[in-house]
Each structure stands twice: as C-alpha cells, then as structure tokens.
Amino acid sequence: MSQPMDRIGAAFAQTRTEGRSAFIAYLVAGYPSSDAALGAAQAALDGGADILEIGVPFSDPMADGPVIAAASRAALAAGGGLEGALDLSRALRARGAGQPILAMSYLNPLIAAGTGDALDALAAAGVDGLIVPDLPAGEDPGFEREVAERGLRIAFLVAPNTPKRRVELAVAASTAFLYVVPLLGVTGARNSLAAGALELVREIRAIAAGRVPVVAGFGISSGPQVAKMGEAADGVVVGSALVQALSGEDHGGVERVRSLVAELTGRTPPLRAMAASR
C-alpha cells in the first residue's frame, strides 16, 4: 500500500514554523448523534484545531472519566462504534477537510472487527493515525507492523509512573507523536493542572530530543491550562470540555464547540522556553 501524505508531520511542521504548540480537539464518534458529531468535528476544525482526535465508542473505556465514558455509552446505545468513527472521517474528507485525523480506540473494537480489516478501513476512510490507550509500546510488534504497512501513524502513551526505559521505547515506537498523560487518573476537566505536570512534560520532551513531537492531554480544559501546558509541549489535547460543550448541558451544542475551540486555540503560546532545544 502506498504511503499517504504525512498530514500529522506537516501539521507539527506548520505549528513549529508559526512558533506555537498545536491544538488537538477530541470528540466522540456518534455523540450525541451522527449528525451532531459531524457538525461538531467540522466546527472544531473551522474553529482552528490543528488535529482532530476521534474517539471510538467502547463499553469499558478505562482511561476515560465520566464525561467521555457517558458519551461513549450513549453513542453505543444509538448503534455507534468503530463504523461511526469511519463514517465521521469519511464525511470530513468528503467535505474537503485537510487536517490530520487520528482515531483513539481501545484494542477491543479493533480486534472485534478483525485487526487487519479495521486498519484497512481506517486508512481508506482518511484516518492518519491511531492512539490505542491500552496498548503499551512494544507489547505487540505485529500490530505495530500492521499499522505501519497501511501507512498509518501511531501515538503511544506515557504517564508519571512510566519507567524511563519504557518512555524511551515509546519515543522510538511513536510515529505520530508521543502522548504524555501528565497525571495519575482518567480524562476529565480539572480546575488546575496536576502538580508536576509541566516538569514531567519537559523531562519527557528532553528524552525525546526532537525525535517525535510531545503532546500532553488528560485534565486540560481551560484557556489558562492550555496556555501553561503549551509552553512545555508540542501539542495540547482538549477532550472532555469539548464533549461537555457539545452535550448542551451548558447551553452549548455545535456552535459552542466552535467558539470554545477558537477561544482555546487562541491560547496556544509561542514555545519560547523550548526554542533552544528544537
């Protein structure tokens, strides 16, 4: 299979040229409906998101907090799942979306669909890469090869309790970016960044030494948090706050997603502190 254009690499190259961190928006496929999910994804991209992360609904999302877990359950109850994520990516590409799209999926939905078939479908739908939160780097080399053979990229996760040797392994294996979870816990909006989060991201970024972009997610939801974390990371992921905005519980919806993304992307700061390490 021919290698597609590396949209992910191009996105980080662009943000580096602009002297800022990338903003990555996370939404759940099929939530609160297929049409609303498509509208929200388009709104996030129109609002300035550099990369879109599509969550594949799963019944046991161990890394996710109450907001995303509830959205996943609702999407599954409506008949969504991996196919919903494929439909969403296809629809965005049909509309001309050029930003990178990553699918965040636990292993189970991929295995249930047949790993090879699932990866073929993701690549054909215009997905650029994968995040598999319950797959540590190096645990399944065969899966990593299958991903690479289809021209897909992959991002592995590291956390505060990840040993340095496993951080090194994740750096070497990540072909999209290295995803740093700067806290011990699940996704979800928090009032402040976790203690030591910035220091952890800086330490891991020093280990990565420019070999792969370093992105931070989990617990980041407000403009000040994006601004702070953006000083240390190549990219910042916001998920629960966008899913909450889309739910309408805070009188939001698609337009609130658009305005929130525009607000948060305006807080991604110049990476002055890291310029010397680039």
N, C-alpha and C positions, 0 to 999 in steps of 0.2 A: 504494500500500500504506500502511495506517495506521501511524503511529509507535507502537511498543510503549513500555511503561513504561521509563524510563531507569533500569534497575537499577544500572548502573555509577555514574552520578551520585549515585544515592541511597545507595549503599554508601560512597562517599567523603564525602558529606554527613554520614552517620552517624558515621564514624570521626572526622571533624573535630569533631562535637558532643561526642564522647567524649574528645577531646583526645589521640588516638593515631594512629599510622600503620596503614594497612590491611595485612593479611597475605594474600598471594596464593599459593595452592598450585598447583603444576604437576604433572600426571600424564599419562602417555602412553595414549591410547585403545587398548584391546585388550591391554594388557600387565599381568600376564603371561598373562591370558586376559580375555575379555569380562566374565565374572562377577567376577573379581578386580578388574578396573579399576573396575567399578561399585561394588563394595564399598569400594574404596579411596577413590573420589571421595566417596561418601556419608560415609565415616569422616572425610575431611578437612573436609567441611562441618560435620559433627557436632562435630568437634574444635575448631571455631572459625574456620576460614578465612572471610574476608570475600568473597573472589572465587576462582573456580576457573578455571584455565587448562588446557584440554585440548590436548595435543599430537597433531597429526595425523601418524601414522607416514609417514616418507618415506625412500627408499633412500639419499639423499645429503644428510643434514642438516648442512650446512656450518657452522652456528653451534653445533652441539651436540658436547659432549665424549663420552668413551667410554661412560658410564653410559646417557645418553639415546639415543645412537646405537645401542647394543646393544639397548635396549628397543624402539626403532623397528624394527630389523631383525627381532626376534622377533615383534613384532605383525604385520608384513607377511608373514612366513613362515606365520603362522597364518591368513592371509587378511584381515587388518585393513587399515585405510586410512581414507579420508575417511568412508566409510559407518560405520565403527566409532565415529568421533567423533560422528556424527549419532545413532547408536543410544544412545551413552552420555548425550548431552544429553537425548534424548527420555525415557530411562528416569529420569533425575534429575528432570525436570519432572513426569513421571507420579507420582513419589513425593512431589511437593509441594515440591521444592527451590526456594527463592525467591532465593538468592544469584545474583549475576551469573556468567555462564559466557562465557568467551572461547575461541575456537579459535585455536591457534597453528599456522599452516600455511605451508609454503613455497608459492611460486606454482605449481609444477608440478602438485600434486594438484588444485588449483582449475581450472587450465587443462585438465587431462586430463578432468575431469568436465564441462567447459563452464562458464565463469566464472559466467554468469547463473544456470544451473541449480544450481550449487554454492552460490551465495549465497542463492538462494531456499530451498534445502534447509536451510541453516544457520539462517536466520531461522525457518523453520517448525518446526525441531527445538528452538527455545527458546534458541539461542545469541544472546548480546547483542552480541558484537563479535569483531573479528579482530586478530591480530598476524601480520604477514607479514614474517619477518625478512630476506628477500632482496628486499624492495621498498622503496626509499627514498621518502620523501615527495616528491610532485611528479613522480615518474618516469612515472606512469600516471594522469593525471587522470580518464580514462574509468573506470578501475577504482574510483577513489575515489568517483566519482559513483554507480556501480552499488551500491557498499556503502551509501552514504547513502540512495539511493532505496528500499532494502529496510529502512530503519530500523535498520541495523546501525551500530555504532561501530567505530572503528579506532584502533590504537595504533602509532605509528612508533617506530623505534629510533634512538638516537644513542649515540655512543661517544667515548672520549677524543680520537680523531683526526677527529671530525666538525667541519668548519668552522662558525664561528658563524652564517654565513648559512644553512647547512643546518639548524642547530639551530633557528633562527627559523622556517624553513619547516616543520620537523617539529612545532614547537609549534602553529603555525597550522593544520596539517592533521590533527593528532591529536584525535579526538573522544571517545576512551575515556580514555586517559591517554598521557603521554609516557614511553616505556620507555628508561631510561638503562642502558646496559651499561658499568659503571664500570671496565672493564679491556680490554686488547687480547688476545683469546683466545676460547675456546669455553666453553660451560657446563661445570659440574663443581664438586664440593665442593673447597674450598681451606682451608688451615689458618688463613689470616688474610685480611682484606680487602686488595685491591690498594692499593699506595701511591698516595695522591692520590685515592682513590675518594670519600671524604666531601667533599673540596673540590670535586671535579668535580660531584657531585650538587647541592651548594649553589650552585655557579655557574650550573648549568643551571636550577635552581629559581628563581634570581634573574631569569634571562632569561624564564622562563615567566611570572613575575609574577602568579601566580594564574589565568592563563587556562586552564590544564589541570593536572590532578594529575600529579605527577612520581613515577614508580615506578622502583626500582632492582632489577635481577636479575643473574644470572650470578655464580657464585662465592660465593654466600651460602648457608650450610648449618647454622650452629650458633646457639645462643641468643645468645651474646655478639655475633656478627656481625649478627644480626637487630636486637639492641638498639642497636648502634652505627649501623647504616645507617638504622634507623628514626628516629634523631634528625635526619636530614637529608632524608629522602624522605617523600612522602605515602603510599607503599606499598612493601612489600618482597616480592619473589618468591623462593620456595624451590622448586627442582625436583629436581635430581639427588639430594639427600639423601632426598627422599620416594620417588623411583623406586628408589633403592638399598634403602631400608627395605622396600618392597613386594616386592622380589625374593626376600627370605627369606635372602639370603646372610649377613645379620647377625642371623639368627634372628628375622626380623620378620614381615612379612605385613600384612594389613589392620589388625589391632589395633595394630601398631607405627606405621602411618601415623597412626592416630587419636591415639595418645599423643604422637607426635612433633609433630604439628600443635598439639595442646593445649599442649605444652611451648613451642613456638616462638611461638605467639600470645600466650602469657603474657609474652614478652619485647618485644613491640611497645611502645615507650615513649611517654610524653607528648611532644608536639612543642614543648617549652618554648622551645627555641632559635629556632623559626620562628614563634612566635605573633605577633610584631610584623609579619611580612610577610604574614599572612593577610588 
